[in-house]
Amino acid sequence: MLKYPNIDPTIFNLGPLQVRWYGLMYILGFAASYFLVKYQIRKKRIDLGIELNDIFLYIMLGLIIGARLGYTIFYNFPYYLDYPLKIFAIWEGGMSFHGGLIGAIFFGLIYLRLHKADFWTFTDLIIVTAPIGLGLGRLGNFLNGELYGRVTNVPWAMVFPQGGGLPRHPSQIYEIILEGILLFLILWWLKDYKLKKGTLFCLFFILYSAFRFFIEFFRAPDPQLGLIFLTMTMGQILSIFMASFGVLLLFFRPSNEVKS
């Protein structure tokens, strides 16, 4: 059994303000995405016809709003129905990746439509950077000692502070490896091939869903939900919908152009 590092989730305090590792991971993820998108635009000499700073602001806003609403609706709806003002208490935790993705796409689409910019070109540029934010986010979960795995006796099991004193899968590490590192390497490698516009965007949906579905077998189900249909987690159900949407989009997206 490996020893959990038990790092304080708070980096430092500024009066009543806490600077936490999880929040820092969000910032680093957005910064990495911004600079890598900028790098691709410069290297491929793409003219998007938009201000990169502005659309990233839209996407960040959409991601945070969507992640919070997604958690509210998908994972704890009865609670927030009774205490609606708690929806705004994001410092208490509770963010959904699937909701964040929906929010980021929705806000990004609004901006791109308003500025008559090509949706597929931009999404292919940014989606290859998304796994970096995912990996960093899971690292933040690990440092917080949250979203840990199911009880196990594997040699690399860890006892998390909030895990009831039982050895568990460090499922956050599995997610860093598959959803973060491996997914990034695949998409970053494919980005230089001549592919139909939107291909990378669709592949992200499919590959992320496959990795997430697999990891959910090792991750502890959310306690307020448990297993759904006796065997599946909410994460697996959402991943099925996400993968199905990615496959449909791959074959029926409107653009027939090949990206350069």
C-alpha positions, -999 to 999 in steps of 0.1 A, spaced: 0 0 0 13 35 -9 12 64 15 -11 92 6 9 125 6 -18 143 26 -10 178 12 -29 207 26 -54 216 -1 -49 253 8 -17 268 -6 -19 300 15 -44 324 30 -48 361 22 -70 372 51 -104 355 46 -94 345 11 -80 309 6 -58 301 -24 -63 264 -31 -45 239 -53 -78 230 -71 -83 266 -81 -47 270 -92 -52 239 -114 -81 256 -132 -59 287 -139 -29 266 -151 -52 246 -174 -67 277 -190 -33 293 -194 -18 261 -210 -48 259 -234 -45 296 -243 -8 294 -252 -11 261 -271 -40 274 -292 -20 306 -299 10 284 -309 -12 264 -333 -26 296 -349 9 310 -354 23 278 -367 -5 270 -392 -10 307 -400 -47 306 -393 -68 337 -393 -98 330 -371 -111 366 -373 -117 368 -336 -99 380 -305 -85 350 -287 -86 367 -253 -124 374 -257 -134 339 -267 -114 324 -239 -132 346 -214 -165 334 -228 -154 297 -226 -141 301 -191 -174 316 -180 -194 289 -198 -172 261 -183 -176 273 -147 -214 280 -150 -219 247 -168 -198 227 -144 -218 240 -115 -252 236 -131 -242 202 -144 -233 190 -109 -265 205 -95 -287 187 -121 -269 154 -127 -255 146 -93 -275 163 -65 -307 178 -79 -330 170 -49 -306 188 -25 -303 220 -46 -341 219 -52 -345 223 -14 -316 248 -11 -314 267 -44 -291 294 -30 -265 267 -24 -261 265 -62 -240 297 -59 -217 283 -31 -191 269 -55 -165 271 -27 -182 242 -11 -173 220 -41 -193 202 -67 -184 206 -104 -193 183 -133 -170 178 -163 -199 170 -186 -218 201 -175 -187 222 -179 -181 209 -214 -217 217 -224 -214 252 -209 -180 259 -226 -194 248 -260 -226 268 -257 -208 300 -247 -181 295 -273 -207 289 -300 -225 321 -291 -193 341 -294 -183 324 -327 -218 330 -342 -218 366 -332 -184 372 -348 -192 349 -378 -162 327 -371 -159 291 -381 -169 268 -352 -152 237 -364 -118 253 -370 -117 268 -336 -130 237 -317 -103 215 -334 -77 240 -322 -88 241 -286 -101 206 -280 -66 191 -284 -55 212 -254 -85 202 -232 -69 171 -217 -42 193 -200 -70 210 -180 -86 176 -173 -53 161 -160 -46 192 -139 -82 191 -125 -78 155 -115 -45 164 -98 -64 190 -78 -89 163 -68 -60 141 -57 -45 169 -36 -79 175 -21 -82 138 -12 -116 137 -30 -132 117 -58 -111 87 -47 -116 51 -59 -133 20 -46 -120 -2 -18 -92 -25 -30 -62 -45 -20 -39 -37 -49 -3 -29 -39 -7 8 -49 -39 14 -29 -40 45 -7 -59 55 24 -75 89 18 -83 112 47 -120 112 38 -121 75 26 -131 59 59 -97 45 67 -99 19 40 -74 13 12 -87 26 -21 -78 29 -58 -61 62 -65 -85 67 -93 -76 103 -97 -41 91 -109 -57 68 -134 -77 97 -148 -46 119 -150 -29 92 -170 -57 83 -194 -79 114 -196 -50 138 -193 -17 125 -206 -27 98 -230 -57 117 -245 -35 148 -250 -7 128 -267 -32 112 -291 -50 144 -301 -18 164 -303 -3 138 -326 -34 137 -348 -37 175 -351 -11 178 -379 -28 153 -402 -52 165 -429 -85 156 -414 -120 167 -421 -130 198 -399 -144 188 -366 -127 153 -365 -106 161 -335 -136 176 -317 -156 144 -323 -127 121 -313 -123 139 -280 -159 131 -272 -154 95 -281 -120 88 -265 -127 108 -233 -160 89 -228 -142 55 -233 -115 64 -208 -140 78 -183 -163 48 -186 -135 24 -179 -121 44 -149 -156 46 -133 -152 9 -125 -124 18 -101 -138 52 -89 -162 52 -59 -197 62 -69 -210 95 -56 -225 87 -22 -257 106 -28 -264 86 -59 -247 53 -55 -249 28 -84 -277 34 -110 -295 4 -125 -275 -16 -99 -243 -15 -119 -236 19 -135 -225 52 -122 -238 86 -133 -204 92 -149 -208 61 -170 -243 70 -181 -232 106 -191 -202 91 -209 -225 68 -230 -245 99 -241 -214 118 -248 -198 90 -269 -230 85 -288 -232 122 -296 -195 122 -307 -201 93 -331 -232 109 -346 -214 142 -350 -185 125 -366 -206 112 -394 -233 139 -397 -214 172 -391 -222 197 -418 -187 206 -430 -171 186 -458 -139 206 -459 -105 192 -449 -86 214 -425 -51 224 -436 
